[in-house]
């Protein structure tokens, strides 16, 4: 057994409880063994001691909507960059994500089982991953990047990344089976159009409710796996919920009926408020974004904020997700401040990226909160996130990152503490 004691910090446990000052967390190998006041916990002889020095102890953070295998580039770059290059790029994407304190992610498309295994086996450093492989889409829908010039910039398929374009119930059934065969732990579907695709619109509905029901049925009966839906327009959102899909991604145009359905069916909403904002910022900075993506982002950004605010006020269950890959990996924690801008408190935004996010992944028995029996995913920050949530946007304020009991980032000595 190998013990580590994190002591002398202020604990924010991820459950929304009041912070505990002068707190300690005792870790046995890769599990949390004991949590409480420092005076009540004794480290076994030989334990490593991390003096938090009054800093803030939080659970490892969770982003429920990322794309670890990509960062958006312009069409010319997409055409000219060799296929395998993105696998090498993803190594730094994963590391940057872990460095900001995100220890678990749900990948919403384009990461394969090999990437997940490389992290698990320690070949590369990154958050633990739940992968969806390739999002299902219709011909001409979001995810089909065939351009009207005739140039197709849709991401390439290969044995571990099956083709995801499917039309009709039987084609949908087969495609879900192919994703499961490739290792999908959640099925991702584009139930509406989107901002970054060339030939559709966020309010366009994709797939019939019957086709969506086939996805849910096939995933559930084959492995008990759930389906998450990119869903931006109101009708597509409602189709997805009625079909049994458990997680709505983006939710740009949510109406009252959709909110009622979300509440009645206990649906997760993953806002990704950062996504359209980042598209606009990128267009101003380096002109990389396609003109159609910029125009659609301008159109949706305010409606997006209003929809998420309305859903939050109604009590819809919100899990933090960013769409990282649309923006630079490692900037994920900007989402927390944006969630506060629509009315959430800093504590609520932290719960959304810890406890609720873990529930969204179905991993609530392993991660998301600091309590005995959970995996030792713990971060330290030298800013108080309850009074300065945007302080977390600077990765230098995330001074320690522990995942599964191992330390992957440690700036505590620079901060005057010791390990």
Kinemage of the C-alpha trace (Angstrom):
@kinemage 1
@onewidth
@group {chain A} dominant
@subgroup {mainchain}
@vectorlist {calphas} color= white
{ca unk a 1} P 0.000 0.000 0.000
{ca unk a 2} L 1.141 3.507 -0.787
{ca unk a 3} L -0.399 6.381 1.161
{ca unk a 4} L -0.555 10.076 0.295
{ca unk a 5} L -2.013 12.755 2.552
{ca unk a 6} L -3.169 16.075 1.122
{ca unk a 7} L -3.497 18.382 4.088
{ca unk a 8} L -4.043 21.980 5.199
{ca unk a 9} L -6.372 22.993 2.358
{ca unk a 10} L -9.914 24.234 1.857
{ca unk a 11} L -12.029 21.393 0.512
{ca unk a 12} L -14.727 21.919 -2.124
{ca unk a 13} L -16.006 18.371 -2.439
{ca unk a 14} L -18.024 18.606 -5.682
{ca unk a 15} L -21.375 17.904 -4.017
{ca unk a 16} L -22.298 21.537 -3.410
{ca unk a 17} L -21.559 21.403 0.310
{ca unk a 18} L -20.066 24.341 2.163
{ca unk a 19} L -16.257 24.391 1.868
{ca unk a 20} L -14.312 22.768 4.713
{ca unk a 21} L -11.288 24.730 5.876
{ca unk a 22} L -8.164 23.010 7.241
{ca unk a 23} L -9.203 19.815 5.474
{ca unk a 24} L -7.259 16.690 4.613
{ca unk a 25} L -7.700 13.865 2.130
{ca unk a 26} L -5.994 10.510 2.728
{ca unk a 27} L -5.296 8.463 -0.386
{ca unk a 28} L -4.484 4.763 -0.388
{ca unk a 29} L -2.857 3.821 -3.708
{ca unk a 30} L -5.391 5.196 -6.222
{ca unk a 31} L -8.449 5.465 -3.963
{ca unk a 32} L -9.621 8.061 -1.458
{ca unk a 33} L -9.674 6.438 1.958
{ca unk a 34} L -10.643 9.262 4.296
{ca unk a 35} L -11.797 12.893 4.086
{ca unk a 36} L -12.182 15.359 6.946
{ca unk a 37} L -10.585 17.947 9.184
{ca unk a 38} L -6.815 17.779 9.287
{ca unk a 39} L -6.771 17.172 13.027
{ca unk a 40} L -8.964 14.104 12.621
{ca unk a 41} L -6.886 12.291 9.989
{ca unk a 42} L -3.529 10.740 10.715
{ca unk a 43} L -1.211 9.746 7.899
{ca unk a 44} L 0.310 6.271 8.247
{ca unk a 45} L 4.050 6.145 8.763
{ca unk a 46} L 5.906 6.693 5.503
{ca unk a 47} L 3.016 8.435 3.758
{ca unk a 48} L 3.842 11.170 1.261
{ca unk a 49} L 2.479 14.509 2.475
{ca unk a 50} L 1.255 17.277 0.202
{ca unk a 51} L 0.836 20.538 2.106
{ca unk a 52} L -1.904 22.449 0.308
{ca unk a 53} L -0.868 25.542 2.269
{ca unk a 54} L -4.400 26.949 2.460
{ca unk a 55} L -5.133 26.382 -1.231
{ca unk a 56} L -8.313 24.802 -2.566
{ca unk a 57} L -8.791 21.055 -2.908
{ca unk a 58} L -11.288 20.070 -5.632
{ca unk a 59} L -12.271 16.869 -7.408
{ca unk a 60} L -10.734 16.311 -10.807
{ca unk a 61} L -12.895 18.246 -13.250
{ca unk a 62} L -14.923 16.616 -16.037
{ca unk a 63} L -15.715 17.910 -19.526
{ca unk a 64} L -18.626 15.946 -21.004
{ca unk a 65} L -18.220 17.188 -24.585
{ca unk a 66} L -14.784 17.282 -26.202
{ca unk a 67} L -13.131 16.269 -29.465
{ca unk a 68} L -9.646 15.202 -28.428
{ca unk a 69} L -8.552 14.154 -31.921
{ca unk a 70} L -9.028 17.546 -33.581
{ca unk a 71} L -8.797 21.309 -33.455
{ca unk a 72} L -10.663 23.110 -36.214
{ca unk a 73} L -8.503 24.322 -39.077
{ca unk a 74} L -9.368 26.034 -42.311
{ca unk a 75} L -10.380 24.041 -45.370
{ca unk a 76} L -7.002 24.389 -47.073
{ca unk a 77} L -5.160 23.038 -44.031
{ca unk a 78} L -7.682 20.206 -43.720
{ca unk a 79} L -7.021 19.180 -47.305
{ca unk a 80} L -3.224 19.474 -47.183
{ca unk a 81} L -2.484 17.994 -43.742
{ca unk a 82} L -1.554 14.283 -43.845
{ca unk a 83} L -4.123 11.955 -42.317
{ca unk a 84} L -1.913 10.624 -39.519
{ca unk a 85} L -0.797 14.069 -38.359
{ca unk a 86} L -3.841 14.526 -36.136
{ca unk a 87} L -2.902 11.499 -34.034
{ca unk a 88} L 0.383 13.142 -33.111
{ca unk a 89} L -1.363 16.462 -32.503
{ca unk a 90} L -3.772 14.779 -30.111
{ca unk a 91} L -0.921 13.956 -27.717
{ca unk a 92} L -0.556 17.636 -26.854
{ca unk a 93} L -4.337 18.144 -26.835
{ca unk a 94} L -4.695 15.444 -24.189
{ca unk a 95} L -1.826 16.815 -22.100
{ca unk a 96} L -3.160 20.383 -22.213
{ca unk a 97} L -6.569 19.143 -21.098
{ca unk a 98} L -5.123 17.255 -18.143
{ca unk a 99} L -2.969 20.232 -17.169
{ca unk a 100} L -6.030 22.424 -16.590
{ca unk a 101} L -7.400 19.922 -14.079
{ca unk a 102} L -9.754 17.954 -16.337
{ca unk a 103} L -9.189 14.332 -15.402
{ca unk a 104} L -12.151 12.757 -17.257
{ca unk a 105} L -13.805 13.510 -20.592
{ca unk a 106} L -16.601 12.216 -22.770
{ca unk a 107} L -15.321 12.407 -26.324
{ca unk a 108} L -18.158 13.465 -28.631
{ca unk a 109} L -16.511 12.257 -31.794
{ca unk a 110} L -13.385 11.288 -33.738
{ca unk a 111} L -11.242 9.737 -30.974
{ca unk a 112} L -10.879 6.007 -31.360
{ca unk a 113} L -10.255 3.152 -28.963
{ca unk a 114} L -6.519 3.294 -29.604
{ca unk a 115} L -6.312 6.792 -28.171
{ca unk a 116} L -8.219 5.738 -25.053
{ca unk a 117} L -5.965 2.702 -24.638
{ca unk a 118} L -2.804 4.789 -25.088
{ca unk a 119} L -3.895 6.948 -22.134
{ca unk a 120} L -4.906 3.961 -20.025
{ca unk a 121} L -1.611 2.177 -20.695
{ca unk a 122} L 0.448 5.275 -19.862
{ca unk a 123} L 1.907 5.748 -23.331
{ca unk a 124} L 0.630 9.330 -23.311
{ca unk a 125} L -0.727 11.600 -20.595
{ca unk a 126} L -4.344 12.653 -20.669
{ca unk a 127} L -7.721 12.420 -18.968
{ca unk a 128} L -9.584 9.122 -18.752
{ca unk a 129} L -11.855 8.902 -21.754
{ca unk a 130} L -15.329 7.735 -22.650
{ca unk a 131} L -15.443 7.497 -26.437
{ca unk a 132} L -18.287 7.667 -28.961
{ca unk a 133} L -16.094 6.952 -32.036
{ca unk a 134} L -17.914 8.645 -34.981
{ca unk a 135} L -21.170 10.643 -34.687
{ca unk a 136} L -24.053 9.373 -36.816
{ca unk a 137} L -25.290 11.856 -39.403
{ca unk a 138} L -27.508 11.992 -42.484
{ca unk a 139} L -26.359 12.630 -46.026
{ca unk a 140} L -25.936 16.391 -46.278
{ca unk a 141} L -26.249 16.899 -42.538
{ca unk a 142} L -24.013 18.079 -39.748
{ca unk a 143} L -21.009 15.802 -39.898
{ca unk a 144} L -21.160 15.450 -43.677
{ca unk a 145} L -18.564 18.007 -44.785
{ca unk a 146} L -19.100 17.556 -48.499
{ca unk a 147} L -18.773 21.039 -49.961
{ca unk a 148} L -20.743 22.327 -52.917
{ca unk a 149} L -17.470 22.701 -54.787
{ca unk a 150} L -17.376 18.917 -54.792
{ca unk a 151} L -14.483 18.803 -52.315
{ca unk a 152} L -15.225 16.541 -49.357
{ca unk a 153} L -13.470 17.509 -46.110
{ca unk a 154} L -15.326 14.988 -43.944
{ca unk a 155} L -12.866 13.317 -41.560
{ca unk a 156} L -11.436 10.116 -42.989
{ca unk a 157} L -12.707 6.711 -41.979
{ca unk a 158} L -10.538 3.671 -41.183
{ca unk a 159} L -11.054 0.376 -39.357
{ca unk a 160} L -11.310 1.990 -35.933
{ca unk a 161} L -13.452 4.879 -37.206
{ca unk a 162} L -16.370 3.525 -39.284
{ca unk a 163} L -18.275 5.683 -41.744
{ca unk a 164} L -21.071 7.438 -39.850
{ca unk a 165} L -23.307 8.724 -42.676
{ca unk a 166} L -26.504 6.676 -42.707
{ca unk a 167} L -30.057 7.115 -43.995
{ca unk a 168} L -33.053 4.979 -43.056
{ca unk a 169} L -33.714 2.699 -40.103
{ca unk a 170} L -31.773 -0.338 -41.260
{ca unk a 171} L -28.699 1.688 -42.246
{ca unk a 172} L -28.898 3.403 -38.851
{ca unk a 173} L -29.088 0.038 -37.079
{ca unk a 174} L -26.023 -1.270 -38.903
{ca unk a 175} L -24.035 1.921 -38.253
{ca unk a 176} L -24.745 1.798 -34.513
{ca unk a 177} L -23.537 -1.810 -34.517
{ca unk a 178} L -20.364 -0.764 -36.312
{ca unk a 179} L -19.678 1.941 -33.723
{ca unk a 180} L -20.203 -0.558 -30.924
{ca unk a 181} L -17.892 -3.014 -32.668
{ca unk a 182} L -15.239 -0.278 -32.856
{ca unk a 183} L -15.485 0.285 -29.097
{ca unk a 184} L -18.058 3.047 -28.618
{ca unk a 185} L -19.051 3.477 -24.971
{ca unk a 186} L -21.737 6.004 -25.860
{ca unk a 187} L -23.429 6.544 -29.237
{ca unk a 188} L -23.343 10.092 -30.601
{ca unk a 189} L -25.896 11.333 -33.115
{ca unk a 190} L -26.378 14.614 -34.916
{ca unk a 191} L -30.122 15.119 -34.412
{ca unk a 192} L -30.007 18.590 -35.998
{ca unk a 193} L -27.814 20.647 -38.251
{ca unk a 194} L -25.000 22.700 -36.810
{ca unk a 195} L -22.796 25.761 -37.017
{ca unk a 196} L -19.650 24.253 -38.519
{ca unk a 197} L -21.153 22.205 -41.367
{ca unk a 198} L -21.399 23.630 -44.894
{ca unk a 199} L -24.859 22.606 -46.120
{ca unk a 200} L -27.257 22.716 -43.171
{ca unk a 201} L -28.503 24.972 -40.345
{ca unk a 202} L -28.795 24.477 -36.556
{ca unk a 203} L -32.600 24.477 -36.789
{ca unk a 204} L -32.713 21.764 -39.469
{ca unk a 205} L -33.972 18.446 -38.084
{ca unk a 206} L -31.893 15.353 -38.889
{ca unk a 207} L -33.129 11.776 -38.623
{ca unk a 208} L -36.758 10.909 -37.982
{ca unk a 209} L -37.886 10.060 -34.472
{ca unk a 210} L -38.168 6.438 -35.639
{ca unk a 211} L -34.534 6.419 -36.757
{ca unk a 212} L -33.475 7.898 -33.413
{ca unk a 213} L -35.479 5.227 -31.605
{ca unk a 214} L -33.572 2.533 -33.501
{ca unk a 215} L -30.291 4.004 -32.222
{ca unk a 216} L -31.515 3.958 -28.638
{ca unk a 217} L -32.904 0.438 -28.980
{ca unk a 218} L -29.800 -0.987 -30.604
{ca unk a 219} L -27.409 0.651 -28.131
{ca unk a 220} L -29.476 -0.351 -25.116
{ca unk a 221} L -30.145 -3.966 -26.043
{ca unk a 222} L -26.641 -4.675 -27.263
{ca unk a 223} L -24.680 -3.279 -24.327
{ca unk a 224} L -26.927 -1.074 -22.233
{ca unk a 225} L -25.149 1.911 -23.805
{ca unk a 226} L -26.822 5.319 -24.030
{ca unk a 227} L -27.166 7.828 -26.859
{ca unk a 228} L -26.126 11.487 -26.733
{ca unk a 229} L -27.484 13.973 -29.262
{ca unk a 230} L -26.023 17.056 -30.862
{ca unk a 231} L -29.352 18.897 -30.884
{ca unk a 232} L -29.646 22.623 -31.520
{ca unk a 233} L -33.081 23.259 -33.035
{ca unk a 234} L -36.197 22.808 -30.901
{ca unk a 235} L -37.840 20.095 -33.011
{ca unk a 236} L -34.677 18.021 -33.160
{ca unk a 237} L -34.242 18.373 -29.402
{ca unk a 238} L -37.781 17.130 -28.804
{ca unk a 239} L -37.423 14.258 -31.266
{ca unk a 240} L -34.279 13.138 -29.453
{ca unk a 241} L -35.905 13.223 -26.024
{ca unk a 242} L -39.026 11.391 -27.202
{ca unk a 243} L -36.798 8.735 -28.759
{ca unk a 244} L -35.148 8.043 -25.398
{ca unk a 245} L -31.869 9.905 -25.836
{ca unk a 246} L -30.478 10.884 -22.432
{ca unk a 247} L -28.218 13.868 -23.152
{ca unk a 248} L -28.837 16.984 -25.234
{ca unk a 249} L -25.700 18.732 -26.475
{ca unk a 250} L -25.690 22.482 -27.214
{ca unk a 251} L -29.448 23.193 -26.933
{ca unk a 252} L -29.318 26.478 -28.827
{ca unk a 253} L -33.044 26.845 -29.526
{ca unk a 254} L -34.847 25.342 -26.526
{ca unk a 255} L -38.569 26.065 -26.266
{ca unk a 256} L -40.961 25.564 -23.332
{ca unk a 257} L -42.136 22.178 -24.571
{ca unk a 258} L -38.540 20.963 -24.814
{ca unk a 259} L -37.865 22.111 -21.264
{ca unk a 260} L -40.949 20.275 -20.032
{ca unk a 261} L -39.783 17.100 -21.779
{ca unk a 262} L -36.287 17.457 -20.340
{ca unk a 263} L -37.616 17.792 -16.821
{ca unk a 264} L -40.100 14.943 -17.205
{ca unk a 265} L -37.447 12.572 -18.575
{ca unk a 266} L -34.555 13.684 -16.320
{ca unk a 267} L -32.433 14.675 -19.327
{ca unk a 268} L -28.921 16.090 -19.100
{ca unk a 269} L -28.253 19.366 -20.908
{ca unk a 270} L -24.655 20.055 -21.982
{ca unk a 271} L -24.609 23.740 -23.006
{ca unk a 272} L -21.172 24.238 -24.693
{ca unk a 273} L -21.648 28.001 -24.436
{ca unk a 274} L -18.020 28.486 -25.369
{ca unk a 275} L -18.357 26.932 -28.835
{ca unk a 276} L -20.026 29.694 -30.921
{ca unk a 277} L -18.144 32.386 -29.007
{ca unk a 278} L -14.860 30.692 -29.881
{ca unk a 279} L -15.789 30.481 -33.559
{ca unk a 280} L -16.339 34.251 -33.598
{ca unk a 281} L -13.124 34.925 -31.676
{ca unk a 282} L -11.156 32.732 -34.059
{ca unk a 283} L -12.604 34.499 -37.100
{ca unk a 284} L -11.478 37.845 -35.711
{ca unk a 285} L -8.031 36.579 -34.768
{ca unk a 286} L -6.781 34.483 -37.671
{ca unk a 287} L -9.610 34.166 -40.198
{ca unk a 288} L -9.424 30.355 -40.054
{ca unk a 289} L -13.139 29.746 -39.798
{ca unk a 290} L -15.290 29.172 -42.859
{ca unk a 291} L -17.610 32.104 -43.630
{ca unk a 292} L -20.740 29.971 -43.178
{ca unk a 293} L -19.615 28.963 -39.666
{ca unk a 294} L -18.969 32.585 -38.722
{ca unk a 295} L -22.365 33.749 -39.985
{ca unk a 296} L -24.238 30.959 -38.220
{ca unk a 297} L -22.338 31.633 -34.981
{ca unk a 298} L -23.328 35.303 -35.102
{ca unk a 299} L -26.914 34.195 -35.575
{ca unk a 300} L -27.040 31.742 -32.660
{ca unk a 301} L -24.844 33.157 -29.904
{ca unk a 302} L -27.478 35.245 -28.101
{ca unk a 303} L -30.266 32.695 -28.580
{ca unk a 304} L -27.930 30.085 -27.123
{ca unk a 305} L -27.384 32.071 -23.924
{ca unk a 306} L -31.108 32.763 -23.568
{ca unk a 307} L -32.032 29.098 -24.049
{ca unk a 308} L -29.542 27.805 -21.500
{ca unk a 309} L -30.591 30.484 -18.992
{ca unk a 310} L -34.243 29.502 -19.430
{ca unk a 311} L -33.454 25.809 -18.999
{ca unk a 312} L -31.341 26.484 -15.901
{ca unk a 313} L -34.057 28.609 -14.309
{ca unk a 314} L -36.562 25.811 -14.925
{ca unk a 315} L -34.343 23.298 -13.125
{ca unk a 316} L -32.978 21.282 -16.055
{ca unk a 317} L -29.959 19.180 -15.062
{ca unk a 318} L -26.831 20.804 -16.516
{ca unk a 319} L -23.474 19.079 -17.045
{ca unk a 320} L -20.433 21.062 -18.136
{ca unk a 321} L -19.190 20.504 -21.676
{ca unk a 322} L -17.242 22.753 -23.993
{ca unk a 323} L -16.945 21.298 -27.523
{ca unk a 324} L -13.157 21.600 -27.112
{ca unk a 325} L -11.617 21.030 -30.493
{ca unk a 326} L -13.852 23.736 -31.877
{ca unk a 327} L -11.677 25.942 -29.678
{ca unk a 328} L -8.156 25.279 -28.402
{ca unk a 329} L -7.816 22.394 -25.984
{ca unk a 330} L -6.799 23.617 -22.553
{ca unk a 331} L -9.149 26.617 -22.634
{ca unk a 332} L -12.040 24.471 -21.363
{ca unk a 333} L -12.527 26.213 -18.032
{ca unk a 334} L -13.745 29.394 -19.710
{ca unk a 335} L -17.060 27.524 -19.833
{ca unk a 336} L -17.476 27.898 -16.056
{ca unk a 337} L -17.543 31.688 -16.237
{ca unk a 338} L -19.992 31.583 -19.122
{ca unk a 339} L -22.271 29.306 -17.109
{ca unk a 340} L -22.205 31.878 -14.321
{ca unk a 341} L -23.051 34.602 -16.836
{ca unk a 342} L -26.384 32.889 -17.566
{ca unk a 343} L -27.295 32.767 -13.872
{ca unk a 344} L -25.538 29.811 -12.272
{ca unk a 345} L -23.569 30.410 -9.093
{ca unk a 346} L -19.862 29.507 -9.015
{ca unk a 347} L -20.690 26.544 -6.777
{ca unk a 348} L -23.362 25.351 -9.211
{ca unk a 349} L -20.925 25.573 -12.103
{ca unk a 350} L -18.403 23.504 -10.137
{ca unk a 351} L -21.019 20.868 -9.336
{ca unk a 352} L -21.909 20.806 -13.047
{ca unk a 353} L -18.303 19.950 -13.886
{ca unk a 354} L -17.841 17.418 -11.082
{ca unk a 355} L -20.809 15.550 -9.574
{ca unk a 356} L -23.350 16.142 -12.361
{ca unk a 357} L -20.787 15.575 -15.103
{ca unk a 358} L -19.831 12.242 -13.525
{ca unk a 359} L -23.508 11.262 -13.478
{ca unk a 360} L -23.787 12.205 -17.155
{ca unk a 361} L -20.961 9.773 -17.960
{ca unk a 362} L -22.448 7.089 -15.691
{ca unk a 363} L -19.259 7.222 -13.627
{ca unk a 364} L -20.728 8.714 -10.446
{ca unk a 365} L -19.583 5.732 -8.372
{ca unk a 366} L -15.942 6.364 -9.384
{ca unk a 367} L -15.285 10.082 -9.859
{ca unk a 368} L -16.814 13.550 -9.546
{ca unk a 369} L -16.673 14.074 -5.784
{ca unk a 370} L -14.088 13.827 -3.046
{ca unk a 371} L -15.349 11.116 -0.731
{ca unk a 372} L -14.155 7.791 0.578
{ca unk a 373} L -14.183 4.999 -1.984
{ca unk a 374} L -13.837 7.213 -5.070
{ca unk a 375} L -10.834 7.221 -7.368
{ca unk a 376} L -8.172 9.733 -6.329
{ca unk a 377} L -8.824 12.392 -8.978
{ca unk a 378} L -7.938 15.595 -7.126
{ca unk a 379} L -6.701 19.043 -8.092
{ca unk a 380} L -5.310 21.976 -6.132
{ca unk a 381} L -5.864 25.589 -7.121
{ca unk a 382} L -4.397 28.716 -5.572
{ca unk a 383} L -7.474 30.842 -6.326
{ca unk a 384} L -10.817 30.609 -4.590
{ca unk a 385} L -13.161 29.495 -7.383
{ca unk a 386} L -16.217 30.559 -5.387
{ca unk a 387} L -15.126 34.200 -5.433
{ca unk a 388} L -13.104 34.140 -8.670
{ca unk a 389} L -14.404 31.429 -10.979
{ca unk a 390} L -12.607 32.955 -13.966
{ca unk a 391} L -9.320 32.619 -12.120
{ca unk a 392} L -9.404 28.954 -13.134
{ca unk a 393} L -9.062 29.956 -16.786
{ca unk a 394} L -5.332 30.542 -16.197
{ca unk a 395} L -3.786 27.069 -16.011
{ca unk a 396} L -1.019 28.412 -13.773
{ca unk a 397} L -3.634 28.591 -11.012
{ca unk a 398} L -4.161 24.836 -11.270
{ca unk a 399} L -1.094 23.974 -9.197
{ca unk a 400} L -1.520 20.208 -8.855
{ca unk a 401} L -3.340 17.566 -10.875
{ca unk a 402} L -3.737 14.028 -9.567
{ca unk a 403} L -5.513 11.363 -11.631
{ca unk a 404} L -6.067 7.872 -10.300
{ca unk a 405} L -3.654 8.551 -7.447
{ca unk a 406} L -0.755 9.636 -9.695
{ca unk a 407} L 0.453 13.240 -9.901
{ca unk a 408} L 0.676 14.573 -13.460
{ca unk a 409} L 1.272 18.244 -12.679
{ca unk a 410} L 2.870 19.755 -9.613
{ca unk a 411} L 3.570 23.454 -9.180
{ca unk a 412} L 3.220 23.340 -5.389
{ca unk a 413} L 6.950 23.793 -4.759
{ca unk a 414} L 6.931 26.926 -6.900
{ca unk a 415} L 4.046 28.139 -4.754
{ca unk a 416} L 6.010 27.652 -1.543
{ca unk a 417} L 4.439 24.363 -0.434
{ca unk a 418} L 6.030 20.950 -0.428
{ca unk a 419} L 5.381 17.356 -1.328
